């Protein structure tokens, strides 16, 4: 198990109130949200780097990615709406 570091974070009071309604493990909830955001940022960086090296994704590639993520194969307007 990875080590932990205690930090102080300032949040708007309304967010803290809602957070406490959702969970009794605020640290775990925040750690999970931060991990998700880091993954999102790293994936975005990887996708931008790929496009810089190989050009924009083709519609077929985007449709395939959509199908793998959402389990459906959208086409045309359906893909654009997603």
mmCIF file of the N, C-alpha and C atoms, coordinates in Angstrom:
data_MODEL
# 
_entry.id   MODEL 
# 
loop_
_atom_site.group_PDB 
_atom_site.id 
_atom_site.type_symbol 
_atom_site.label_atom_id 
_atom_site.label_alt_id 
_atom_site.label_comp_id 
_atom_site.label_asym_id 
_atom_site.label_entity_id 
_atom_site.label_seq_id 
_atom_site.pdbx_PDB_ins_code 
_atom_site.Cartn_x 
_atom_site.Cartn_y 
_atom_site.Cartn_z 
_atom_site.occupancy 
_atom_site.B_iso_or_equiv 
_atom_site.pdbx_formal_charge 
_atom_site.auth_seq_id 
_atom_site.auth_comp_id 
_atom_site.auth_asym_id 
_atom_site.auth_atom_id 
_atom_site.pdbx_PDB_model_num 
ATOM 1   N N  . UNK A 1 1  ? 0.850   -1.187 0.000   1.00 0.00 ? 1  UNK A N  1 
ATOM 2   C CA . UNK A 1 1  ? 0.000   0.000  0.000   1.00 0.00 ? 1  UNK A CA 1 
ATOM 3   C C  . UNK A 1 1  ? 0.885   1.236  0.000   1.00 0.00 ? 1  UNK A C  1 
ATOM 4   N N  . UNK A 1 2  ? 0.499   2.219  -0.777  1.00 0.00 ? 2  UNK A N  1 
ATOM 5   C CA . UNK A 1 2  ? 1.268   3.451  -0.887  1.00 0.00 ? 2  UNK A CA 1 
ATOM 6   C C  . UNK A 1 2  ? 1.156   4.257  0.396   1.00 0.00 ? 2  UNK A C  1 
ATOM 7   N N  . UNK A 1 3  ? 2.203   5.018  0.686   1.00 0.00 ? 3  UNK A N  1 
ATOM 8   C CA . UNK A 1 3  ? 2.181   5.886  1.845   1.00 0.00 ? 3  UNK A CA 1 
ATOM 9   C C  . UNK A 1 3  ? 1.220   7.036  1.628   1.00 0.00 ? 3  UNK A C  1 
ATOM 10  N N  . UNK A 1 4  ? 0.906   7.718  2.676   1.00 0.00 ? 4  UNK A N  1 
ATOM 11  C CA . UNK A 1 4  ? 0.008   8.859  2.591   1.00 0.00 ? 4  UNK A CA 1 
ATOM 12  C C  . UNK A 1 4  ? 0.686   10.090 3.164   1.00 0.00 ? 4  UNK A C  1 
ATOM 13  N N  . UNK A 1 5  ? 0.212   11.245 2.741   1.00 0.00 ? 5  UNK A N  1 
ATOM 14  C CA . UNK A 1 5  ? 0.680   12.525 3.241   1.00 0.00 ? 5  UNK A CA 1 
ATOM 15  C C  . UNK A 1 5  ? -0.539  13.337 3.622   1.00 0.00 ? 5  UNK A C  1 
ATOM 16  N N  . UNK A 1 6  ? -0.499  13.924 4.776   1.00 0.00 ? 6  UNK A N  1 
ATOM 17  C CA . UNK A 1 6  ? -1.610  14.760 5.227   1.00 0.00 ? 6  UNK A CA 1 
ATOM 18  C C  . UNK A 1 6  ? -1.426  16.166 4.671   1.00 0.00 ? 6  UNK A C  1 
ATOM 19  N N  . UNK A 1 7  ? -2.501  16.701 4.038   1.00 0.00 ? 7  UNK A N  1 
ATOM 20  C CA . UNK A 1 7  ? -2.475  18.073 3.523   1.00 0.00 ? 7  UNK A CA 1 
ATOM 21  C C  . UNK A 1 7  ? -3.742  18.786 3.971   1.00 0.00 ? 7  UNK A C  1 
ATOM 22  N N  . UNK A 1 8  ? -3.752  20.075 3.838   1.00 0.00 ? 8  UNK A N  1 
ATOM 23  C CA . UNK A 1 8  ? -4.936  20.873 4.118   1.00 0.00 ? 8  UNK A CA 1 
ATOM 24  C C  . UNK A 1 8  ? -5.471  21.408 2.797   1.00 0.00 ? 8  UNK A C  1 
ATOM 25  N N  . UNK A 1 9  ? -6.770  21.255 2.593   1.00 0.00 ? 9  UNK A N  1 
ATOM 26  C CA . UNK A 1 9  ? -7.419  21.721 1.380   1.00 0.00 ? 9  UNK A CA 1 
ATOM 27  C C  . UNK A 1 9  ? -8.562  22.638 1.788   1.00 0.00 ? 9  UNK A C  1 
ATOM 28  N N  . UNK A 1 10 ? -8.686  23.753 1.107   1.00 0.00 ? 10 UNK A N  1 
ATOM 29  C CA . UNK A 1 10 ? -9.778  24.687 1.371   1.00 0.00 ? 10 UNK A CA 1 
ATOM 30  C C  . UNK A 1 10 ? -10.837 24.529 0.293   1.00 0.00 ? 10 UNK A C  1 
ATOM 31  N N  . UNK A 1 11 ? -12.065 24.297 0.736   1.00 0.00 ? 11 UNK A N  1 
ATOM 32  C CA . UNK A 1 11 ? -13.196 24.129 -0.171  1.00 0.00 ? 11 UNK A CA 1 
ATOM 33  C C  . UNK A 1 11 ? -14.329 25.057 0.250   1.00 0.00 ? 11 UNK A C  1 
ATOM 34  N N  . UNK A 1 12 ? -15.185 25.416 -0.701  1.00 0.00 ? 12 UNK A N  1 
ATOM 35  C CA . UNK A 1 12 ? -16.370 26.194 -0.329  1.00 0.00 ? 12 UNK A CA 1 
ATOM 36  C C  . UNK A 1 12 ? -17.230 25.404 0.660   1.00 0.00 ? 12 UNK A C  1 
ATOM 37  N N  . UNK A 1 13 ? -17.810 26.089 1.612   1.00 0.00 ? 13 UNK A N  1 
ATOM 38  C CA . UNK A 1 13 ? -18.607 25.443 2.662   1.00 0.00 ? 13 UNK A CA 1 
ATOM 39  C C  . UNK A 1 13 ? -19.721 24.577 2.085   1.00 0.00 ? 13 UNK A C  1 
ATOM 40  N N  . UNK A 1 14 ? -20.350 25.048 1.004   1.00 0.00 ? 14 UNK A N  1 
ATOM 41  C CA . UNK A 1 14 ? -21.444 24.290 0.397   1.00 0.00 ? 14 UNK A CA 1 
ATOM 42  C C  . UNK A 1 14 ? -20.950 22.944 -0.130  1.00 0.00 ? 14 UNK A C  1 
ATOM 43  N N  . UNK A 1 15 ? -19.752 22.917 -0.697  1.00 0.00 ? 15 UNK A N  1 
ATOM 44  C CA . UNK A 1 15 ? -19.202 21.657 -1.196  1.00 0.00 ? 15 UNK A CA 1 
ATOM 45  C C  . UNK A 1 15 ? -18.911 20.703 -0.041  1.00 0.00 ? 15 UNK A C  1 
ATOM 46  N N  . UNK A 1 16 ? -18.394 21.228 1.039   1.00 0.00 ? 16 UNK A N  1 
ATOM 47  C CA . UNK A 1 16 ? -18.100 20.386 2.206   1.00 0.00 ? 16 UNK A CA 1 
ATOM 48  C C  . UNK A 1 16 ? -19.388 19.803 2.761   1.00 0.00 ? 16 UNK A C  1 
ATOM 49  N N  . UNK A 1 17 ? -20.439 20.610 2.843   1.00 0.00 ? 17 UNK A N  1 
ATOM 50  C CA . UNK A 1 17 ? -21.728 20.114 3.333   1.00 0.00 ? 17 UNK A CA 1 
ATOM 51  C C  . UNK A 1 17 ? -22.246 18.973 2.463   1.00 0.00 ? 17 UNK A C  1 
ATOM 52  N N  . UNK A 1 18 ? -22.200 19.153 1.151   1.00 0.00 ? 18 UNK A N  1 
ATOM 53  C CA . UNK A 1 18 ? -22.662 18.106 0.238   1.00 0.00 ? 18 UNK A CA 1 
ATOM 54  C C  . UNK A 1 18 ? -21.773 16.878 0.297   1.00 0.00 ? 18 UNK A C  1 
ATOM 55  N N  . UNK A 1 19 ? -20.471 17.092 0.409   1.00 0.00 ? 19 UNK A N  1 
ATOM 56  C CA . UNK A 1 19 ? -19.514 15.988 0.502   1.00 0.00 ? 19 UNK A CA 1 
ATOM 57  C C  . UNK A 1 19 ? -19.800 15.127 1.721   1.00 0.00 ? 19 UNK A C  1 
ATOM 58  N N  . UNK A 1 20 ? -20.073 15.759 2.840   1.00 0.00 ? 20 UNK A N  1 
ATOM 59  C CA . UNK A 1 20 ? -20.350 15.012 4.075   1.00 0.00 ? 20 UNK A CA 1 
ATOM 60  C C  . UNK A 1 20 ? -21.664 14.248 3.999   1.00 0.00 ? 20 UNK A C  1 
ATOM 61  N N  . UNK A 1 21 ? -22.592 14.713 3.153   1.00 0.00 ? 21 UNK A N  1 
ATOM 62  C CA . UNK A 1 21 ? -23.838 13.971 2.941   1.00 0.00 ? 21 UNK A CA 1 
ATOM 63  C C  . UNK A 1 21 ? -23.579 12.706 2.122   1.00 0.00 ? 21 UNK A C  1 
ATOM 64  N N  . UNK A 1 22 ? -22.555 12.755 1.268   1.00 0.00 ? 22 UNK A N  1 
ATOM 65  C CA . UNK A 1 22 ? -22.268 11.642 0.363   1.00 0.00 ? 22 UNK A CA 1 
ATOM 66  C C  . UNK A 1 22 ? -21.421 10.547 0.993   1.00 0.00 ? 22 UNK A C  1 
ATOM 67  N N  . UNK A 1 23 ? -20.559 10.934 1.924   1.00 0.00 ? 23 UNK A N  1 
ATOM 68  C CA . UNK A 1 23 ? -19.613 9.955  2.455   1.00 0.00 ? 23 UNK A CA 1 
ATOM 69  C C  . UNK A 1 23 ? -19.183 10.303 3.862   1.00 0.00 ? 23 UNK A C  1 
ATOM 70  N N  . UNK A 1 24 ? -18.808 9.277  4.598   1.00 0.00 ? 24 UNK A N  1 
ATOM 71  C CA . UNK A 1 24 ? -18.194 9.515  5.903   1.00 0.00 ? 24 UNK A CA 1 
ATOM 72  C C  . UNK A 1 24 ? -16.678 9.366  5.797   1.00 0.00 ? 24 UNK A C  1 
ATOM 73  N N  . UNK A 1 25 ? -16.183 9.067  4.611   1.00 0.00 ? 25 UNK A N  1 
ATOM 74  C CA . UNK A 1 25 ? -14.748 8.949  4.360   1.00 0.00 ? 25 UNK A CA 1 
ATOM 75  C C  . UNK A 1 25 ? -14.337 10.036 3.372   1.00 0.00 ? 25 UNK A C  1 
ATOM 76  N N  . UNK A 1 26 ? -14.237 11.262 3.843   1.00 0.00 ? 26 UNK A N  1 
ATOM 77  C CA . UNK A 1 26 ? -13.920 12.398 2.987   1.00 0.00 ? 26 UNK A CA 1 
ATOM 78  C C  . UNK A 1 26 ? -12.558 12.213 2.332   1.00 0.00 ? 26 UNK A C  1 
ATOM 79  N N  . UNK A 1 27 ? -11.571 11.760 3.074   1.00 0.00 ? 27 UNK A N  1 
ATOM 80  C CA . UNK A 1 27 ? -10.232 11.572 2.510   1.00 0.00 ? 27 UNK A CA 1 
ATOM 81  C C  . UNK A 1 27 ? -10.251 10.579 1.359   1.00 0.00 ? 27 UNK A C  1 
ATOM 82  N N  . UNK A 1 28 ? -10.932 9.457  1.537   1.00 0.00 ? 28 UNK A N  1 
ATOM 83  C CA . UNK A 1 28 ? -11.018 8.456  0.483   1.00 0.00 ? 28 UNK A CA 1 
ATOM 84  C C  . UNK A 1 28 ? -11.745 8.979  -0.731  1.00 0.00 ? 28 UNK A C  1 
ATOM 85  N N  . UNK A 1 29 ? -12.814 9.717  -0.504  1.00 0.00 ? 29 UNK A N  1 
ATOM 86  C CA . UNK A 1 29 ? -13.600 10.284 -1.596  1.00 0.00 ? 29 UNK A CA 1 
ATOM 87  C C  . UNK A 1 29 ? -12.765 11.265 -2.405  1.00 0.00 ? 29 UNK A C  1 
ATOM 88  N N  . UNK A 1 30 ? -12.052 12.154 -1.698  1.00 0.00 ? 30 UNK A N  1 
ATOM 89  C CA . UNK A 1 30 ? -11.220 13.147 -2.371  1.00 0.00 ? 30 UNK A CA 1 
ATOM 90  C C  . UNK A 1 30 ? -10.054 12.468 -3.081  1.00 0.00 ? 30 UNK A C  1 
ATOM 91  N N  . UNK A 1 31 ? -9.431  11.472 -2.457  1.00 0.00 ? 31 UNK A N  1 
ATOM 92  C CA . UNK A 1 31 ? -8.319  10.759 -3.090  1.00 0.00 ? 31 UNK A CA 1 
ATOM 93  C C  . UNK A 1 31 ? -8.776  10.096 -4.388  1.00 0.00 ? 31 UNK A C  1 
ATOM 94  N N  . UNK A 1 32 ? -9.973  9.505  -4.380  1.00 0.00 ? 32 UNK A N  1 
ATOM 95  C CA . UNK A 1 32 ? -10.510 8.867  -5.583  1.00 0.00 ? 32 UNK A CA 1 
ATOM 96  C C  . UNK A 1 32 ? -10.779 9.909  -6.675  1.00 0.00 ? 32 UNK A C  1 
ATOM 97  N N  . UNK A 1 33 ? -11.320 11.058 -6.295  1.00 0.00 ? 33 UNK A N  1 
ATOM 98  C CA . UNK A 1 33 ? -11.588 12.123 -7.271  1.00 0.00 ? 33 UNK A CA 1 
ATOM 99  C C  . UNK A 1 33 ? -10.291 12.660 -7.867  1.00 0.00 ? 33 UNK A C  1 
ATOM 100 N N  . UNK A 1 34 ? -9.272  12.818 -7.043  1.00 0.00 ? 34 UNK A N  1 
ATOM 101 C CA . UNK A 1 34 ? -7.979  13.305 -7.535  1.00 0.00 ? 34 UNK A CA 1 
ATOM 102 C C  . UNK A 1 34 ? -7.354  12.281 -8.478  1.00 0.00 ? 34 UNK A C  1 
ATOM 103 N N  . UNK A 1 35 ? -7.419  11.006 -8.120  1.00 0.00 ? 35 UNK A N  1 
ATOM 104 C CA . UNK A 1 35 ? -6.869  9.958  -8.987  1.00 0.00 ? 35 UNK A CA 1 
ATOM 105 C C  . UNK A 1 35 ? -7.569  9.949  -10.343 1.00 0.00 ? 35 UNK A C  1 
ATOM 106 N N  . UNK A 1 36 ? -8.887  10.099 -10.331 1.00 0.00 ? 36 UNK A N  1 
ATOM 107 C CA . UNK A 1 36 ? -9.655  10.136 -11.583 1.00 0.00 ? 36 UNK A CA 1 
ATOM 108 C C  . UNK A 1 36 ? -9.243  11.340 -12.428 1.00 0.00 ? 36 UNK A C  1 
ATOM 109 N N  . UNK A 1 37 ? -9.065  12.487 -11.810 1.00 0.00 ? 37 UNK A N  1 
ATOM 110 C CA . UNK A 1 37 ? -8.667  13.689 -12.537 1.00 0.00 ? 37 UNK A CA 1 
ATOM 111 C C  . UNK A 1 37 ? -7.263  13.543 -13.115 1.00 0.00 ? 37 UNK A C  1 
ATOM 112 N N  . UNK A 1 38 ? -6.351  12.936 -12.364 1.00 0.00 ? 38 UNK A N  1 
ATOM 113 C CA . UNK A 1 38 ? -4.988  12.701 -12.865 1.00 0.00 ? 38 UNK A CA 1 
ATOM 114 C C  . UNK A 1 38 ? -5.025  11.782 -14.074 1.00 0.00 ? 38 UNK A C  1 
ATOM 115 N N  . UNK A 1 39 ? -5.798  10.688 -14.002 1.00 0.00 ? 39 UNK A N  1 
ATOM 116 C CA . UNK A 1 39 ? -5.927  9.786  -15.152 1.00 0.00 ? 39 UNK A CA 1 
ATOM 117 C C  . UNK A 1 39 ? -6.485  10.523 -16.355 1.00 0.00 ? 39 UNK A C  1 
ATOM 118 N N  . UNK A 1 40 ? -7.483  11.348 -16.142 1.00 0.00 ? 40 UNK A N  1 
ATOM 119 C CA . UNK A 1 40 ? -8.092  12.124 -17.215 1.00 0.00 ? 40 UNK A CA 1 
ATOM 120 C C  . UNK A 1 40 ? -7.058  13.048 -17.864 1.00 0.00 ? 40 UNK A C  1 
ATOM 121 N N  . UNK A 1 41 ? -6.280  13.732 -17.050 1.00 0.00 ? 41 UNK A N  1 
ATOM 122 C CA . UNK A 1 41 ? -5.264  14.651 -17.558 1.00 0.00 ? 41 UNK A CA 1 
ATOM 123 C C  . UNK A 1 41 ? -4.191  13.893 -18.346 1.00 0.00 ? 41 UNK A C  1 
ATOM 124 N N  . UNK A 1 42 ? -3.728  12.764 -17.819 1.00 0.00 ? 42 UNK A N  1 
ATOM 125 C CA . UNK A 1 42 ? -2.690  11.985 -18.502 1.00 0.00 ? 42 UNK A CA 1 
ATOM 126 C C  . UNK A 1 42 ? -3.207  11.424 -19.824 1.00 0.00 ? 42 UNK A C  1 
ATOM 127 N N  . UNK A 1 43 ? -4.448  10.954 -19.841 1.00 0.00 ? 43 UNK A N  1 
ATOM 128 C CA . UNK A 1 43 ? -5.032  10.443 -21.077 1.00 0.00 ? 43 UNK A CA 1 
ATOM 129 C C  . UNK A 1 43 ? -5.138  11.557 -22.110 1.00 0.00 ? 43 UNK A C  1 
ATOM 130 N N  . UNK A 1 44 ? -5.589  12.730 -21.682 1.00 0.00 ? 44 UNK A N  1 
ATOM 131 C CA . UNK A 1 44 ? -5.674  13.871 -22.604 1.00 0.00 ? 44 UNK A CA 1 
ATOM 132 C C  . UNK A 1 44 ? -4.320  14.222 -23.182 1.00 0.00 ? 44 UNK A C  1 
ATOM 133 N N  . UNK A 1 45 ? -3.291  14.208 -22.336 1.00 0.00 ? 45 UNK A N  1 
ATOM 134 C CA . UNK A 1 45 ? -1.929  14.489 -22.802 1.00 0.00 ? 45 UNK A CA 1 
ATOM 135 C C  . UNK A 1 45 ? -1.489  13.451 -23.838 1.00 0.00 ? 45 UNK A C  1 
ATOM 136 N N  . UNK A 1 46 ? -1.777  12.178 -23.562 1.00 0.00 ? 46 UNK A N  1 
ATOM 137 C CA . UNK A 1 46 ? -1.412  11.109 -24.504 1.00 0.00 ? 46 UNK A CA 1 
ATOM 138 C C  . UNK A 1 46 ? -2.140  11.272 -25.837 1.00 0.00 ? 46 UNK A C  1 
ATOM 139 N N  . UNK A 1 47 ? -3.417  11.604 -25.785 1.00 0.00 ? 47 UNK A N  1 
ATOM 140 C CA . UNK A 1 47 ? -4.190  11.779 -27.014 1.00 0.00 ? 47 UNK A CA 1 
ATOM 141 C C  . UNK A 1 47 ? -3.683  12.965 -27.833 1.00 0.00 ? 47 UNK A C  1 
ATOM 142 N N  . UNK A 1 48 ? -3.358  14.070 -27.185 1.00 0.00 ? 48 UNK A N  1 
ATOM 143 C CA . UNK A 1 48 ? -2.806  15.228 -27.894 1.00 0.00 ? 48 UNK A CA 1 
ATOM 144 C C  . UNK A 1 48 ? -1.463  14.881 -28.539 1.00 0.00 ? 48 UNK A C  1 
ATOM 145 N N  . UNK A 1 49 ? -0.614  14.178 -27.802 1.00 0.00 ? 49 UNK A N  1 
ATOM 146 C CA . UNK A 1 49 ? 0.687   13.776 -28.333 1.00 0.00 ? 49 UNK A CA 1 
ATOM 147 C C  . UNK A 1 49 ? 0.512   12.862 -29.546 1.00 0.00 ? 49 UNK A C  1 
ATOM 148 N N  . UNK A 1 50 ? -0.425  11.924 -29.457 1.00 0.00 ? 50 UNK A N  1 
ATOM 149 C CA . UNK A 1 50 ? -0.689  11.018 -30.572 1.00 0.00 ? 50 UNK A CA 1 
ATOM 150 C C  . UNK A 1 50 ? -1.128  11.816 -31.807 1.00 0.00 ? 50 UNK A C  1 
ATOM 151 N N  . UNK A 1 51 ? -2.021  12.775 -31.622 1.00 0.00 ? 51 UNK A N  1 
ATOM 152 C CA . UNK A 1 51 ? -2.501  13.557 -32.758 1.00 0.00 ? 51 UNK A CA 1 
ATOM 153 C C  . UNK A 1 51 ? -1.397  14.435 -33.337 1.00 0.00 ? 51 UNK A C  1 
ATOM 154 N N  . UNK A 1 52 ? -0.525  14.954 -32.503 1.00 0.00 ? 52 UNK A N  1 
ATOM 155 C CA . UNK A 1 52 ? 0.593   15.744 -33.011 1.00 0.00 ? 52 UNK A CA 1 
ATOM 156 C C  . UNK A 1 52 ? 1.506   14.896 -33.891 1.00 0.00 ? 52 UNK A C  1 
ATOM 157 N N  . UNK A 1 53 ? 1.679   13.626 -33.523 1.00 0.00 ? 53 UNK A N  1 
ATOM 158 C CA . UNK A 1 53 ? 2.575   12.738 -34.271 1.00 0.00 ? 53 UNK A CA 1 
ATOM 159 C C  . UNK A 1 53 ? 1.889   12.106 -35.483 1.00 0.00 ? 53 UNK A C  1 
ATOM 160 N N  . UNK A 1 54 ? 0.585   11.819 -35.382 1.00 0.00 ? 54 UNK A N  1 
ATOM 161 C CA . UNK A 1 54 ? -0.087  11.022 -36.412 1.00 0.00 ? 54 UNK A CA 1 
ATOM 162 C C  . UNK A 1 54 ? -1.263  11.729 -37.084 1.00 0.00 ? 54 UNK A C  1 
ATOM 163 N N  . UNK A 1 55 ? -1.567  12.941 -36.686 1.00 0.00 ? 55 UNK A N  1 
ATOM 164 C CA . UNK A 1 55 ? -2.704  13.652 -37.261 1.00 0.00 ? 55 UNK A CA 1 
ATOM 165 C C  . UNK A 1 55 ? -3.989  13.369 -36.503 1.00 0.00 ? 55 UNK A C  1 
ATOM 166 N N  . UNK A 1 56 ? -5.033  14.073 -36.916 1.00 0.00 ? 56 UNK A N  1 
ATOM 167 C CA . UNK A 1 56 ? -6.330  13.929 -36.255 1.00 0.00 ? 56 UNK A CA 1 
ATOM 168 C C  . UNK A 1 56 ? -6.872  12.518 -36.406 1.00 0.00 ? 56 UNK A C  1 
ATOM 169 N N  . UNK A 1 57 ? -7.705  12.122 -35.452 1.00 0.00 ? 57 UNK A N  1 
ATOM 170 C CA . UNK A 1 57 ? -8.349  10.819 -35.509 1.00 0.00 ? 57 UNK A CA 1 
ATOM 171 C C  . UNK A 1 57 ? -9.396  10.823 -36.615 1.00 0.00 ? 57 UNK A C  1 
ATOM 172 N N  . UNK A 1 58 ? -9.480  9.710  -37.335 1.00 0.00 ? 58 UNK A N  1 
ATOM 173 C CA . UNK A 1 58 ? -10.500 9.540  -38.374 1.00 0.00 ? 58 UNK A CA 1 
ATOM 174 C C  . UNK A 1 58 ? -11.844 9.256  -37.706 1.00 0.00 ? 58 UNK A C  1 
ATOM 175 N N  . UNK A 1 59 ? -12.924 9.539  -38.428 1.00 0.00 ? 59 UNK A N  1 
ATOM 176 C CA . UNK A 1 59 ? -14.263 9.267  -37.895 1.00 0.00 ? 59 UNK A CA 1 
ATOM 177 C C  . UNK A 1 59 ? -14.408 7.801  -37.488 1.00 0.00 ? 59 UNK A C  1 
ATOM 178 N N  . UNK A 1 60 ? -13.816 6.899  -38.270 1.00 0.00 ? 60 UNK A N  1 
ATOM 179 C CA . UNK A 1 60 ? -13.897 5.468  -37.965 1.00 0.00 ? 60 UNK A CA 1 
ATOM 180 C C  . UNK A 1 60 ? -13.198 5.158  -36.634 1.00 0.00 ? 60 UNK A C  1 
ATOM 181 N N  . UNK A 1 61 ? -12.061 5.795  -36.400 1.00 0.00 ? 61 UNK A N  1 
ATOM 182 C CA . UNK A 1 61 ? -11.335 5.589  -35.144 1.00 0.00 ? 61 UNK A CA 1 
ATOM 183 C C  . UNK A 1 61 ? -12.148 6.111  -33.962 1.00 0.00 ? 61 UNK A C  1 
ATOM 184 N N  . UNK A 1 62 ? -12.777 7.259  -34.143 1.00 0.00 ? 62 UNK A N  1 
ATOM 185 C CA . UNK A 1 62 ? -13.602 7.822  -33.076 1.00 0.00 ? 62 UNK A CA 1 
ATOM 186 C C  . UNK A 1 62 ? -14.814 6.940  -32.795 1.00 0.00 ? 62 UNK A C  1 
ATOM 187 N N  . UNK A 1 63 ? -15.424 6.400  -33.852 1.00 0.00 ? 63 UNK A N  1 
ATOM 188 C CA . UNK A 1 63 ? -16.566 5.506  -33.682 1.00 0.00 ? 63 UNK A CA 1 
ATOM 189 C C  . UNK A 1 63 ? -16.146 4.229  -32.948 1.00 0.00 ? 63 UNK A C  1 
ATOM 190 N N  . UNK A 1 64 ? -14.984 3.700  -33.302 1.00 0.00 ? 64 UNK A N  1 
ATOM 191 C CA . UNK A 1 64 ? -14.473 2.499  -32.628 1.00 0.00 ? 64 UNK A CA 1 
ATOM 192 C C  . UNK A 1 64 ? -14.215 2.767  -31.148 1.00 0.00 ? 64 UNK A C  1 
ATOM 193 N N  . UNK A 1 65 ? -13.610 3.910  -30.848 1.00 0.00 ? 65 UNK A N  1 
ATOM 194 C CA . UNK A 1 65 ? -13.346 4.276  -29.451 1.00 0.00 ? 65 UNK A CA 1 
ATOM 195 C C  . UNK A 1 65 ? -14.663 4.424  -28.697 1.00 0.00 ? 65 UNK A C  1 
ATOM 196 N N  . UNK A 1 66 ? -15.632 5.061  -29.310 1.00 0.00 ? 66 UNK A N  1 
ATOM 197 C CA . UNK A 1 66 ? -16.947 5.236  -28.684 1.00 0.00 ? 66 UNK A CA 1 
ATOM 198 C C  . UNK A 1 66 ? -17.572 3.881  -28.380 1.00 0.00 ? 66 UNK A C  1 
ATOM 199 N N  . UNK A 1 67 ? -17.485 2.963  -29.338 1.00 0.00 ? 67 UNK A N  1 
ATOM 200 C CA . UNK A 1 67 ? -18.049 1.629  -29.147 1.00 0.00 ? 67 UNK A CA 1 
ATOM 201 C C  . UNK A 1 67 ? -17.365 0.892  -28.004 1.00 0.00 ? 67 UNK A C  1 
ATOM 202 N N  . UNK A 1 68 ? -16.061 1.017  -27.920 1.00 0.00 ? 68 UNK A N  1 
ATOM 203 C CA . UNK A 1 68 ? -15.335 0.328  -26.849 1.00 0.00 ? 68 UNK A CA 1 
ATOM 204 C C  . UNK A 1 68 ? -15.649 0.923  -25.476 1.00 0.00 ? 68 UNK A C  1 
ATOM 205 N N  . UNK A 1 69 ? -15.832 2.222  -25.437 1.00 0.00 ? 69 UNK A N  1 
ATOM 206 C CA . UNK A 1 69 ? -16.091 2.877  -24.159 1.00 0.00 ? 69 UNK A CA 1 
ATOM 207 C C  . UNK A 1 69 ? -17.537 2.664  -23.717 1.00 0.00 ? 69 UNK A C  1 
ATOM 208 N N  . UNK A 1 70 ? -18.486 2.846  -24.639 1.00 0.00 ? 70 UNK A N  1 
ATOM 209 C CA . UNK A 1 70 ? -19.900 2.841  -24.282 1.00 0.00 ? 70 UNK A CA 1 
ATOM 210 C C  . UNK A 1 70 ? -20.633 1.576  -24.693 1.00 0.00 ? 70 UNK A C  1 
ATOM 211 N N  . UNK A 1 71 ? -19.957 0.670  -25.415 1.00 0.00 ? 71 UNK A N  1 
ATOM 212 C CA . UNK A 1 71 ? -20.576 -0.587 -25.785 1.00 0.00 ? 71 UNK A CA 1 
ATOM 213 C C  . UNK A 1 71 ? -21.539 -0.503 -26.955 1.00 0.00 ? 71 UNK A C  1 
ATOM 214 N N  . UNK A 1 72 ? -21.532 0.617  -27.659 1.00 0.00 ? 72 UNK A N  1 
ATOM 215 C CA . UNK A 1 72 ? -22.363 0.764  -28.854 1.00 0.00 ? 72 UNK A CA 1 
ATOM 216 C C  . UNK A 1 72 ? -21.514 1.335  -29.962 1.00 0.00 ? 72 UNK A C  1 
ATOM 217 N N  . UNK A 1 73 ? -21.958 1.166  -31.159 1.00 0.00 ? 73 UNK A N  1 
ATOM 218 C CA . UNK A 1 73 ? -21.208 1.701  -32.285 1.00 0.00 ? 73 UNK A CA 1 
ATOM 219 C C  . UNK A 1 73 ? -22.053 2.792  -32.925 1.00 0.00 ? 73 UNK A C  1 
ATOM 220 N N  . UNK A 1 74 ? -21.795 4.046  -32.531 1.00 0.00 ? 74 UNK A N  1 
ATOM 221 C CA . UNK A 1 74 ? -22.545 5.167  -33.086 1.00 0.00 ? 74 UNK A CA 1 
ATOM 222 C C  . UNK A 1 74 ? -21.976 5.554  -34.430 1.00 0.00 ? 74 UNK A C  1 
ATOM 223 N N  . UNK A 1 75 ? -22.829 6.161  -35.252 1.00 0.00 ? 75 UNK A N  1 
ATOM 224 C CA . UNK A 1 75 ? -22.376 6.658  -36.552 1.00 0.00 ? 75 UNK A CA 1 
ATOM 225 C C  . UNK A 1 75 ? -22.881 8.074  -36.737 1.00 0.00 ? 75 UNK A C  1 
ATOM 226 N N  . UNK A 1 76 ? -22.145 8.843  -37.467 1.00 0.00 ? 76 UNK A N  1 
ATOM 227 C CA . UNK A 1 76 ? -22.560 10.179 -37.866 1.00 0.00 ? 76 UNK A CA 1 
ATOM 228 C C  . UNK A 1 76 ? -23.044 11.026 -36.726 1.00 0.00 ? 76 UNK A C  1 
ATOM 229 N N  . UNK A 1 77 ? -24.332 11.436 -36.795 1.00 0.00 ? 77 UNK A N  1 
ATOM 230 C CA . UNK A 1 77 ? -24.900 12.352 -35.818 1.00 0.00 ? 77 UNK A CA 1 
ATOM 231 C C  . UNK A 1 77 ? -24.917 11.739 -34.431 1.00 0.00 ? 77 UNK A C  1 
ATOM 232 N N  . UNK A 1 78 ? -25.105 10.405 -34.338 1.00 0.00 ? 78 UNK A N  1 
ATOM 233 C CA . UNK A 1 78 ? -25.118 9.763  -33.033 1.00 0.00 ? 78 UNK A CA 1 
ATOM 234 C C  . UNK A 1 78 ? -23.797 9.943  -32.327 1.00 0.00 ? 78 UNK A C  1 
ATOM 235 N N  . UNK A 1 79 ? -22.687 9.778  -33.051 1.00 0.00 ? 79 UNK A N  1 
ATOM 236 C CA . UNK A 1 79 ? -21.354 9.941  -32.473 1.00 0.00 ? 79 UNK A CA 1 
ATOM 237 C C  . UNK A 1 79 ? -21.113 11.384 -32.073 1.00 0.00 ? 79 UNK A C  1 
ATOM 238 N N  . UNK A 1 80 ? -21.555 12.314 -32.903 1.00 0.00 ? 80 UNK A N  1 
ATOM 239 C CA . UNK A 1 80 ? -21.345 13.727 -32.605 1.00 0.00 ? 80 UNK A CA 1 
ATOM 240 C C  . UNK A 1 80 ? -22.115 14.143 -31.370 1.00 0.00 ? 80 UNK A C  1 
ATOM 241 N N  . UNK A 1 81 ? -23.274 13.539 -31.135 1.00 0.00 ? 81 UNK A N  1 
ATOM 242 C CA . UNK A 1 81 ? -24.091 13.895 -29.976 1.00 0.00 ? 81 UNK A CA 1 
ATOM 243 C C  . UNK A 1 81 ? -23.483 13.383 -28.691 1.00 0.00 ? 81 UNK A C  1 
ATOM 244 N N  . UNK A 1 82 ? -22.701 12.348 -28.767 1.00 0.00 ? 82 UNK A N  1 
ATOM 245 C CA . UNK A 1 82 ? -22.105 11.742 -27.571 1.00 0.00 ? 82 UNK A CA 1 
ATOM 246 C C  . UNK A 1 82 ? -20.962 12.531 -27.132 1.00 0.00 ? 82 UNK A C  1 
# 
